[in-house]
């Protein structure tokens, strides 16, 4: 008989497993049962690794029975965006073409590190094709669906990760964020998400999109769970040339420090435009809770977004050029056409974008001499309806797909750490970005934890299941 772990956090599951009050196998079976019950609606999983998960869970239970230390994620079910290599599966990266790849012979580094701390992988998750997506709609696997209203988008490209966590199928999922692909699904699906500093977490054995912008990170239903996953995955990795050699810097022990003395500011100008009323309300609630009265201007944010587009489309096109030549009809047409356009961008524009990037990074880092945290909208609106093509921002009708990440792109462009916190508005949650200086994930997570304790940010119970 399956034991219910519905509503339990990763921390609670691990404690119960470690204390012998719950077996890792029972926790795993409960997650598999939730997936079987709800994923026909959510379409968040593309692969369920049930037998692997059961074998890992049994190994955790045997280790605990033998008195061995298993780790702070003992028995915790988790799932990963299907651009992570999972041993035995072809790494599809949301595409049709990659299904022809040979099965992976080794897990991605971050999966290995999660399982080394006792976590149990239960499957791979739906995503936008080749991560070039903000909607969560996939023409090959169907759209992932929002757990609070299945007629709405999850956001992308880590749509299955947002749906699985927001829907309570797993307490932790891993995703990737190039221009906002962790923060957007976190916002739409009501989850906490961490985009760490560029280079902080290894990307080894994951399918790339834009090497100079790609980040991997966790989504979770609580800040403590986000921190546990982040701590488990830290550390240098020679298999990713961009991964930092900084030592592990645990953040879990720091959450309880609170936020006294931290200088918090609201992003002004660009970040207060192109927003629906719900985004304005969410930022206002967070600002009030943090007593944030100062406003700072992030210089040339609109130009940063434009430069991010140039770098994204050209690096992405370079990566996929052979596939575009050999199998153009096997791409999602919307992805294919943007990649082809990227292949035709003149080199001087790319050079200018990279030079601007260096200038912009230096200017933004100057801001962190006078503030510790900057808050900004994660998305301009709550989740749009599936299939919605356009919306109106500041009186102008714009395409949804291209503009969902209007507030996330200028931040990931220079690799700053960000925690997206869900503000539980009615009828749908929406996220706010907590932005910190490089390598200060601890500060962003402390602020998120304070907002969670105050009840301002919380992962709401899914209303669509």
C-alpha positions in Angstrom: 0.0 0.0 0.0 1.4 3.4 -1.0 2.0 5.8 1.8 0.9 9.4 1.1 3.6 12.0 1.2 1.4 14.6 -0.5 2.2 18.1 0.7 5.5 17.1 2.4 8.6 19.1 1.6 11.8 17.5 0.6 13.2 18.4 4.0 10.3 16.6 5.7 10.6 13.6 3.6 14.3 13.3 4.1 13.9 13.7 7.9 11.2 11.0 8.0 13.3 8.6 6.0 16.5 9.3 8.0 14.5 8.8 11.3 13.1 5.5 10.0 9.5 6.8 10.1 9.2 6.5 6.3 11.0 4.3 3.9 12.6 5.8 0.8 10.7 3.2 -1.2 7.4 4.4 0.1 8.3 8.0 -0.6 9.2 6.9 -4.2 6.0 4.9 -4.7 4.0 7.9 -3.5 5.6 10.1 -6.1 5.1 7.5 -8.8 1.4 7.3 -7.8 1.0 11.1 -8.0 2.6 11.1 -11.4 0.3 8.3 -12.6 -2.7 10.1 -11.2 -2.1 13.7 -12.4 0.3 13.7 -15.3 -2.3 12.8 -17.8 -3.6 16.3 -17.1 -0.3 18.1 -16.6 1.8 16.4 -19.3 4.9 17.3 -17.3 6.8 14.0 -17.7 8.2 12.6 -20.9 9.9 9.6 -19.2 9.2 8.0 -15.9 12.2 6.0 -14.6 10.2 3.9 -12.2 12.4 0.8 -11.9 15.6 2.9 -11.6 13.9 4.9 -8.9 12.8 1.9 -6.9 16.3 0.4 -7.1 17.8 3.7 -5.8 15.2 3.9 -3.0 15.9 0.4 -1.9 19.6 1.2 -1.7 18.9 4.2 0.4 16.8 2.1 2.8 19.5 -0.6 3.0 22.1 2.1 3.8 20.0 3.6 6.6 19.3 0.2 8.1 23.0 -0.4 8.2 23.5 2.9 10.1 25.2 4.7 7.2 24.8 8.4 6.6 22.8 8.9 3.4 22.6 12.6 3.0 20.2 15.5 3.5 18.0 14.5 0.5 17.5 10.9 1.7 14.6 9.3 -0.2 13.5 12.6 -1.8 12.0 12.1 -5.3 13.1 14.6 -8.0 12.9 14.9 -11.7 14.9 16.7 -14.4 14.3 18.6 -17.6 14.9 16.2 -20.5 18.0 18.1 -21.6 19.9 16.5 -18.7 21.7 13.2 -19.6 20.0 10.3 -17.8 21.7 7.0 -18.1 19.8 4.8 -20.4 17.7 7.5 -22.1 18.4 9.5 -25.2 18.7 13.1 -24.3 15.9 14.5 -26.4 16.1 18.2 -25.3 12.4 18.6 -26.3 13.2 17.7 -29.9 12.2 15.0 -32.4 15.7 14.9 -33.9 17.5 14.0 -30.6 15.4 10.9 -30.1 17.7 9.2 -32.6 20.6 9.7 -30.3 22.1 6.7 -28.5 21.0 6.4 -24.9 23.3 8.3 -22.5 25.9 6.2 -20.8 26.2 8.4 -17.7 24.1 10.8 -15.8 24.6 14.5 -15.8 26.8 15.8 -13.0 24.0 17.4 -11.2 22.0 14.2 -11.1 25.0 12.3 -9.8 25.4 14.9 -7.0 21.7 14.9 -6.1 21.7 11.1 -5.8 24.9 11.2 -3.9 23.0 13.0 -1.2 20.2 10.4 -1.2 17.8 11.9 -3.7 15.9 9.5 -6.1 15.4 10.4 -9.7 11.9 9.5 -10.9 11.9 10.8 -14.5 12.6 13.3 -17.2 10.4 16.3 -17.9 8.8 18.0 -20.9 10.4 21.2 -22.3 10.4 23.6 -25.2 12.3 22.3 -28.2 16.0 22.8 -27.7 15.2 25.2 -24.8 14.3 28.0 -27.3 10.9 28.7 -25.8 9.1 30.8 -23.1 5.7 29.1 -23.3 6.0 25.4 -22.4 4.4 24.4 -25.6 6.0 21.5 -27.5 4.9 20.4 -30.9 6.3 16.9 -30.5 5.3 16.0 -26.9 2.3 18.4 -26.4 2.3 21.3 -24.0 3.0 21.0 -20.4 0.0 22.3 -18.5 -0.4 24.7 -15.6 -1.3 23.0 -12.3 -3.5 26.0 -11.3 -5.4 26.1 -14.6 -4.6 23.4 -17.2 -5.9 25.7 -19.9 -2.9 28.0 -19.3 0.8 27.9 -20.1 3.4 26.7 -17.8 6.0 29.0 -19.2 9.3 27.6 -20.7 11.5 26.3 -21.6 11.5 24.3 -18.3 7.7 23.9 -18.5 7.6 20.3 -17.2 9.8 21.3 -14.3 7.4 24.1 -13.3 4.4 21.9 -13.8 5.7 19.0 -11.8 6.8 21.1 -8.9 3.8 23.5 -9.0 1.5 20.5 -9.2 3.1 18.7 -6.3 4.2 15.7 -8.2 7.8 16.0 -7.0 9.1 18.5 -4.3 12.2 19.3 -6.4 12.9 19.5 -10.1 15.9 20.6 -12.1 15.7 23.0 -15.1 17.9 25.2 -17.2 17.8 29.0 -17.6 19.4 30.8 -20.6 17.1 33.8 -20.8 14.6 33.0 -18.1 13.7 29.4 -18.4 13.7 28.6 -14.7 12.2 31.9 -13.6 9.3 32.0 -16.1 7.9 28.6 -15.2 8.4 29.3 -11.5 6.4 32.5 -11.9 3.5 30.9 -13.9 3.3 27.7 -11.9 3.7 29.1 -8.4 7.1 27.6 -7.5 10.4 28.9 -6.1 13.2 28.8 -8.6 16.9 29.5 -8.4 19.0 30.7 -11.4 22.5 30.6 -9.8 25.5 32.7 -10.8 26.8 31.8 -14.2 29.3 29.0 -13.7 28.2 28.1 -10.2 26.6 24.8 -11.0 28.1 22.3 -13.5 26.4 21.9 -16.9 28.4 18.7 -17.7 26.4 16.1 -19.7 23.4 18.4 -20.4 22.3 19.4 -23.9 23.4 23.1 -24.5 21.6 26.0 -26.0 23.7 29.1 -25.6 27.0 28.2 -23.9 27.7 31.7 -22.8 24.3 32.2 -21.2 23.2 28.7 -20.0 22.7 28.0 -16.3 21.3 24.9 -14.6 19.3 25.1 -11.3 16.5 23.8 -9.1 12.8 24.6 -8.7 11.1 23.6 -5.4 8.0 24.3 -3.3 9.9 25.9 -0.5 13.1 27.9 0.0 14.6 25.4 2.3 14.2 22.7 -0.4 15.7 25.0 -3.0 18.7 25.6 -0.7 19.1 21.8 0.0 19.2 21.0 -3.7 21.5 23.9 -4.4 23.9 22.9 -1.7 23.9 19.3 -2.9 24.9 20.3 -6.5 27.7 22.8 -5.7 31.3 22.1 -6.4 33.9 22.4 -9.1 33.7 20.2 -12.2 36.5 19.8 -14.7 33.9 18.4 -17.2 32.4 21.9 -17.6 35.0 24.5 -18.6 32.7 27.4 -17.3 32.2 25.9 -13.9 33.8 27.9 -11.1 36.6 26.5 -9.0 35.2 28.2 -5.9 34.7 25.9 -3.0 31.3 24.7 -1.9 29.6 27.5 0.0 26.5 26.0 1.8 23.5 28.3 2.1 21.1 26.2 4.1 22.7 27.1 7.5 22.4 30.8 6.6 18.7 31.0 5.8 17.8 31.6 9.4 20.0 34.7 9.6 17.2 36.8 8.4 17.5 40.0 6.5 18.4 42.7 9.1 20.9 45.1 7.6 20.3 44.1 4.0 19.8 47.0 1.6 16.9 46.2 -0.7 15.9 48.3 -3.7 13.2 48.1 -6.4 14.3 48.1 -10.0 12.8 51.2 -11.7 12.4 52.5 -15.2 12.5 49.6 -17.7 11.3 47.1 -15.0 8.2 49.2 -14.2 7.1 49.3 -17.8 5.6 46.5 -19.9 3.7 45.0 -16.9 0.1 43.9 -16.2 -1.5 45.0 -12.9 -0.8 41.6 -11.3 3.0 42.1 -11.8 2.8 45.5 -10.3 0.8 44.2 -7.3 3.3 41.3 -6.7 6.3 43.6 -6.7 4.5 46.0 -4.4 3.7 43.2 -1.9 7.3 42.1 -1.8 8.6 45.6 -1.5 6.3 46.4 1.4 7.3 43.2 3.2 11.0 44.1 2.8 10.6 47.8 3.6 12.1 48.5 0.2 11.6 52.2 -0.4 14.7 52.8 -2.6 14.5 52.6 -6.4 17.5 51.9 -8.6 17.8 52.2 -12.3 19.5 49.3 -14.1 21.2 51.1 -17.0 20.4 50.2 -20.6 18.3 47.2 -19.6 16.4 47.3 -22.9 19.6 47.3 -24.9 20.8 44.4 -22.7 17.7 42.4 -23.7 18.4 43.2 -27.4 22.0 42.1 -27.1 20.9 38.9 -25.3 18.6 38.2 -28.3 21.5 38.7 -30.7 23.8 36.3 -28.7 21.1 33.8 -28.2 20.0 33.4 -31.8 23.6 33.4 -33.2 25.1 30.9 -30.7 22.0 28.8 -31.0 22.1 28.8 -34.8 25.8 27.9 -34.7 25.1 24.9 -32.5 22.2 23.6 -34.7 23.6 24.5 -38.2 24.1 20.9 -39.2 20.7 19.8 -38.0 19.1 22.7 -39.8 20.8 21.7 -43.0 20.0 18.0 -42.8 16.6 17.8 -41.0 14.9 21.2 -41.3 11.4 19.7 -41.4 11.9 17.8 -38.1 12.2 21.1 -36.1 9.3 23.0 -34.6 8.8 25.6 -37.3 8.9 28.5 -34.8 12.2 27.3 -33.4 13.7 26.5 -36.9 12.8 29.9 -38.3 14.4 31.8 -35.4 17.6 29.7 -35.7 17.8 30.3 -39.4 17.4 34.0 -38.8 20.2 33.8 -36.2 22.5 32.1 -38.8 22.2 35.3 -40.9 23.0 37.9 -38.3 26.1 39.9 -39.4 29.2 39.3 -37.3 29.7 43.0 -36.4 26.4 42.9 -34.6 27.5 40.0 -32.5 30.8 41.7 -31.7 28.9 44.9 -30.6 26.6 42.8 -28.4 29.5 41.2 -26.7 31.3 44.5 -26.1 28.1 46.0 -24.8 27.8 43.0 -22.5 31.1 43.8 -20.8 30.1 47.5 -20.3 26.7 46.6 -19.0 28.0 44.0 -16.5 30.4 46.6 -15.0 27.6 49.2 -14.7 25.2 46.8 -13.0 27.9 45.6 -10.6 28.4 49.2 -9.5 24.8 49.1 -8.2 25.7 46.4 -5.7 28.1 48.8 -3.9 25.0 50.6 -2.6 22.4 47.8 -2.4 22.4 44.1 -1.6 19.3 43.0 -3.4 17.2 44.3 -6.3 13.6 43.2 -6.8 11.9 43.1 -10.2 9.0 41.3 -11.9 9.7 37.8 -13.1 7.0 37.9 -15.8 4.9 40.7 -17.1 1.6 38.8 -16.4 0.2 35.6 -15.0 0.2 32.6 -17.3 -1.4 33.2 -20.7 -3.9 30.7 -22.2 -2.4 27.8 -24.1 -2.1 28.8 -27.8 -2.4 32.5 -27.0 -0.3 34.4 -29.7 -0.4 38.0 -28.7 -1.0 40.2 -25.6 -1.0 44.0 -25.1 1.8 45.5 -23.1 1.7 49.3 -22.5 -0.9 49.7 -25.2 1.1 47.8 -27.8 0.1 44.4 -29.1 3.1 42.1 -29.0 3.8 38.4 -29.6 3.5 36.4 -26.3 6.3 33.9 -27.1 9.0 36.6 -27.6 8.0 38.9 -24.7 7.3 36.7 -21.7 11.0 37.0 -20.8 11.1 40.7 -21.1 12.2 41.1 -17.5 14.4 38.0 -17.1 16.7 38.4 -20.1 18.5 41.5 -18.9 19.5 39.7 -15.7 20.7 36.3 -17.0 22.6 38.2 -19.8 25.3 38.9 -17.2 24.9 35.8 -15.1 23.6 37.3 -11.8 22.0 34.9 -9.2 18.3 35.2 -8.9 15.6 33.5 -6.8 12.1 33.7 -8.3 9.5 33.8 -5.5 5.8 33.0 -6.1 3.3 35.5 -4.9 -0.1 33.7 -4.6 -2.5 36.1 -6.2 -6.0 35.1 -7.3 -6.7 33.5 -9.8 -3.1 32.7 -10.6 0.3 33.1 -8.9 3.0 35.3 -10.4 6.7 35.5 -9.5 9.1 38.3 -8.4 12.8 38.2 -9.0 15.2 38.6 -6.0 18.5 39.6 -7.7 21.8 39.6 -5.9 25.5 40.2 -6.8 27.5 37.4 -8.3 28.2 34.5 -5.9 25.6 35.8 -3.3 23.0 33.2 -3.7 22.9 33.1 0.1 21.6 36.7 0.2 18.9 36.1 -2.4 17.8 32.9 -0.6 17.7 34.6 2.8 15.4 37.3 1.4 13.2 34.6 -0.3 13.1 32.7 3.0 12.0 35.8 4.9 9.3 36.4 2.4 8.1 32.8 2.7 8.1 33.1 6.5 6.0 36.3 6.3 3.5 34.5 4.0 4.1 36.9 1.1 5.7 34.3 -1.1 4.4 30.7 -1.1 3.9 27.9 -3.4 0.1 27.6 -3.5 -1.8 24.3 -3.5 -2.5 23.4 -7.2 -6.1 24.4 -8.0 -6.3 22.7 -11.4 -5.9 19.1 -10.2 
